[in-house]
Amino acid sequence: MEINLFSEEMRRNPFPVYSQVRSASPVLNDPAQSLWMIFDYDGVKRALNDHDAFSSDMSVAGRVAPDWLLFLDPPRHTKLRSLIMSAFTPRVVANLEPRIRELSRELLNGTIERGEMDMAADFAVPLPVMVIAELIGIPAADWSRFRRWSDAILTLSFTVPGGQKPMAPPAEYYEMKADMQAYLPGLIAQKRSAPKDDLLTRLVQAQVDGEHLTEQEIIAFIQLLLVAGQETTANLINNTVLTLAENPDQLALLKSNPDLLPLAIEEVSRYRSPFQWTLRATRRDIDMRGQVIPAGKLVLAVIGSANRDPSQFRDPDRFDITRDPNPHVAFGHGIHFCIGSALSRLEGRVALSEFLNRISGLQLASEKPWEPRAALHVYGPTHLPVRFQLERHAVQS
């Protein structure tokens, strides 16, 4: 069976193909791309969780990847994650809620009176960049620079990950790394000499068993946070609005029962997972579903397919904001479970509540098929024109 996961139409609606492949061959070899793909829930969950068999270190498959937490195995992963988690605590995330609400209202105030907007460009994309910049402690005057970094990092996922030879990162990525290396060490030094109430200060001060993060480890985490934090939240917001517009019964249910919003966010995470797949590399020969994945192979764990697996989810192709329990793996599983998942959920809940509270009659404003985001591993629209009526009863401060 040959499939192309990376065509525009497939990236807009991969789910029928996922279903077909998952039923016929849940573990699939793609010789043309020199990679294996896992489509079923149990297989994907194992690939995410069994780090003794499935390494996060791409060098195991002869590949090159950034020196990010995402691509590390224990024991180094264990040490770095402990240090980062000591700074990136639930309290730190929870304390961001008032500022997220304020930023959400500022962005909406600039566009919503028109009765239409590009949900992606006007709201869903700029909001998480602003939140993460403030969280880290980047001065507001440098936010545009911060956004350029984020865009450049995403170019790492503009190409297919397979092939016989590792592909060199685009020139924009090297330019971004040079700019970060010129900018961040000075800012880190400022946080050491004059600590602030921000994440960068807490990363500088973090210690576990007397060990601190190095400057390069801090910079690498900021790179990862830029990608994961921005793209996950932007696509979560976009995909929620897109899916509610396509399912007016569920929008009406949510409007009449706003307390369902947390469940709705979980259902969007399952139904249109912001990250469709993640990479692993096999440490040894692995027997799965009657196939043997050889050692040293690149593996795509297809999260978007796992979250539509009927063996785990009843009526998986139905969007149901009351679905509970909802054991999706949109934020990963095991030791690499997404550090920023609580922040993404919080931003999604606050941003969507602010938007939905102020509108009614939500509709898509274009009949053209939406254009997928450029990064191949993410799922969501580059632009999302919507129109609506204003709820005049909504009170904004």
Residue, then its C-alpha position, 0 to 999 in steps of 0.5 A: m500500500e502506497i500513501n502520500l501523507f504529505s500532499e495538501e489534500m491529505r494534510r487537509n483531510p487525512f482521516p479517511v486514509y488513516s482509517q483505510v490503512r489502520s484497518a489494512s496495515p496498521v504498521l506500514n513500511d514506506p521504502a520510498q521515504s525509508l521510514w515506517m509508520i504506525f497508525d493504530y492507537d496501541g501501537v502509537k502509544r507503545a512507540l511514544n512510551d517504550h523508550d527502550a525500543f523506540s528512541s527519541d534520539m534521531s542519530v539511532a536512525g542515522r538522522v540529525a535533529p536539534d538538541w532539544l528535550l524532544f529528541l533526547d533519551p534518558p538519562r540526559h532527558t530525565k535530568l533536563r526535564s526535571l530541571i525545566m519542570s522545576a521552573f515551569t510549574p503548574r502555578v507559573v502556568a495558572n498565574l498567566e490566566p489574567r494576562i492571557r485574557e487581557l491579550s485575547r481581548e486586545l486582539l479581538n477588540g482590534t477586529i471583531e467589530r467588523g463581523e468577520m476576521d481571519m481567525a488564524a492571522d488576527f487571533a490564533v497565531p499572534l496570541p501564543v507568540m505574545v504569551i510565550a514571549e511574556l512568559i519567557g521574559i522577552p521585552a515587548a520591543d523584541w516580540s517581532r524578532f521572537r516571531r521571526w525565530s518561531d517562523a524560522i524554527l518551523t522551517l525544519s518541518f517543511t520537508v519530508p522526514g524520510g529519504q536515504k540521506p538526512m536533509a540539511p536545515p534551511a538557511e533561515y534556521y541557521e540565521m535564526k540560530a545565529d541571531m538567538q546566539a547573539y541575543l539570548p546570552g545577554l538576556i540570560a546574563q541580565k536575568r542572573s544579575a537582576p532576576k525578574d518574575d519570568l520563566l527565563t529567570r526561573l530557568v537560570q535559577a533552576q537546580v536539581d541535586g546541585e545541577h543547573l541548566t547550561e546556557q545552551e540547554i536554556i537556549a535549546f528549550i526556548q527553541l522547543l517552546l517556540v515551536a511546540g508552544q506556538e503551533t500547538t495553541a494556534n492550531l488548537i484554537n483554529n481547529t476548534v473554530l473550524t470544527l464548531a463552524e462545521n458542526p453548528d449543533q455542537l456550537a449551539l450546545l457549547k453556547s448554551n453550556p459554556d462549562l463544556l468548553p474544557l471537554a470541547i478542547e479535549e475533543v478537538s485535540r482528539y478529532r483534529s490533533p494539532f500535531q499529527w505525528t511524531l518521530r522515533a527511531t528503533r533501537r532493535d528489531i521490533d515485532m508489531r502487528g505481524q511486521v518486524i521493524p528493523a533496528g535503526k529505522l525512522v518511525l512515524a507514530v501517527i497520532g492523528s490516526a491513533n486518536r480516530d482508532p475505533s478500538q479505543f474511541r466509540d464512533p471516532d469520526r463523530f465530533d462530540i464535545t461531551r465525549d468523556p472519558n477521552p484518552h487521546v494522545a494528542f499531547g503525547h504519552g510517557i516520559h515525553f508527554c508535552i510539558g506545555s500541554a497545560l499552557s496550551r489548554l489554558e490559552g485555548r480555554v481563555a481565548l475561545s471563551e473570550f471569542l465565543n462569548r462575543i459572537s453568534g452565527l459562526q460561519l466559514a467565510s470562504e468556500k475555498p479549501w483551507e490551506p494547511r500550515a506549512a510545517l508538515h507535522v502540524y494540522g491546521p489552517t494557514h488562514l481561516p476567514v470566518r464571519f459572525q454576528l456580535e453578541r451585544h450582551a457580552v460585556q468587555s472590560 
